[in-house]
Amino acid sequence: MDTLQGATVGPGGNGGNGILSNQTNDTVAAAAETADDPKKNLNQVINSIQKTLGLLHQLYLTVSSFNTASQLPLLHRINNLVMELDNMTTLSEKCNIQVPMEVISLIDDGKNPDEFSRDVINSCIAKNQVTKGKTDAFKSLRKHLLEELEQAFPDEVDSYRESRAISAAELKRLAQAQSALPNGDVKVKTEP
């Protein structure tokens, strides 16, 4: 990759503000080389954010002690910041991260976003317990009904159990047939 690629060059080979801009944009080069690996893309964006924060700190130090002699370093740092922000925008387009609005609201309110994760997990646990309770209640009801029906109608319950066993065997056979590949092999579910 050309070392001047991505640099803003004005008349005479200088940057738009009179500063020679021959900085290599390593992060853009790395982004072009990587495949669409979400983790690498995210790491590149994180690195770009950290670099931007460093540039902002340098810019703050330059501005806080500004005098006429520090005008060129100030312009150079502003150009670097603009290039890094452009780089960050380019890298972020490759990341597909969806943040729930509740998390943004928590951050705006000055709260820790981990509270959202904790609340979601607690809500899932509570819903899971309610669903498990309902499932257990239905299993208990079914068992109780079968016991009562067996006492009142033993022949019908036996035929019901036989038909359930036959249909369960048929469903199992169909499931195995659907998992068979055209060459006769069977699909195997891998554990994640």
Disulfide bonds with the S-S distance in Angstrom:
none
